[in-house]
């Protein structure tokens, strides 16, 4: 238990967060109020296809960790044992004493994008305010919780989009990165998966776990001399009203589906309704068409056909396109066939195949001392302009055009309203000569995006259920321009600064460069 607590508790952080915090303590800066921002720089790029938006996830996981985590005696002993190359202790006793007495997150406040909402590159996703040392220590865990679940939720949203609204089942736990499988399942459910095979996380999220059986069950019965049919009968006997059979252990069309139909007939004679079959190998589009033909001829035109085996959004898009073209050739209605499909997506979803990380960062934006009312903006100047953050105390609003589509996310000075004047000037965060003017007549709505989620270490409200989170996602995606939703080469969504924030950034960059001389 002590080892697990060390791994999962407040020491779930990087070493440099603690060494920097000790420096702040030494300099008397540790209680200075700081404001950090979390955002991501680039959308996921999977190589042959790219994302034009992300789906916010991981916030409830982060808040739960923050509430549960505080420095313990075991943590202090672990830090006390650290020495440098000369044998000198890395952490001094006075710092460790302060950390033991103050090492919790009940001093921090967070504003964030709610889970399920669409988030865009370079716009603040989460803003952390509080004493510098503890806000610094939070960085690693915040990035770990928010970046990964957002990455998977985004992938799941794309898979769901490619599936034309057909249910998506997530079952990537066995190939996930350790306990990251739990985060992957949660992110997938937020992003649009209808269910998961992950039993524990499914119950936490309030959904029924889903699963059928593996090839090994068929192999067991084959080794006992009862064959594939015997395996199917055993499964049907145990789960007569939830019978969905994996049919590709021997020969899908010559053995699996005919044996499944035999069992379905036996179930139907007893008053039960078979659920369907799962196809896990081969040309899934062709096999789905042939399976539909056999099931239709046998009197089961509405049974489910689950497709699995290394699926992702692009593969699903190609499968459905192939069905559209080939199904009529075999007398199968492609619309009706697609309507009975379920997509089982495992490894490529749970690992975000092609883009295994989100480029999320956590940057200091402003500081202020005790008694100071205004923030002192902070700047980092990078040789790569895209890595220079947008400093200052700010809010984020979403601007909707005359069609009701979201057209820009705008960083605006905290407390300032954009509902003024006949037009709105937007500045590109990086390119000095790139600007956009929106007339008031072109704007149908301006929506604030960040909400208070934690104040003084306490949640503002209970976590929403999955239904509410899903409704947010569906609403936001529906209001995206179709070009932004494209699976391949999506249109770039506008993330902008007000002229005031643009000028602040340029002034701070100039001051930083002038300080060199």
Buried (B, 14 or more C-beta within 10 A) or exposed (E): EEEEBBEEBBBBBBEEBBEBBBEBBEEEBBBBBBBBBBBBBBBBEBEEBBBBBBBBBBBBBBBEBBBEBBBBEBBBEBBBEEEEEEEEEBBBEEBBEBBBEBBBBBBBBBBBBBBBBBBBBBBBBBBBBBBBBBBBBBBBBBBBBBBBBBBBBBBBBBBBBBBBEBBBBBBBBEEBEEEBBBBBBBBBBBBBBBBBBBBEBBEBBEBEBBBBBEBEBBBBBBEEEBBBBBBBBBBBEEBBEBBBBBBBBBEBBEBBBBBBBBBBEBBEEEEBBBBBBBBBEEEBBBBBBBBBBBBBEBEBEEBBBBBBBEBBBBBBBEBBEBBBEBBEEEEBEBEEBBEBBBBBBBBBBBBBBBBEEBBBBBBBBBBBEEEEEEBBBBBBBEEEEEEBBBBBBBBBBBBBBEEEBBBBBBBBBBEEEBEEEEEBBBBBBBEEEEBEEBEEEBBEEBEEBBEEBBEEBEBEEEBBEBEEBBEBBBEBBEBBBEEBBBBEEBEEBBBBBBEBBBEBBEEBBEEEEEEEE
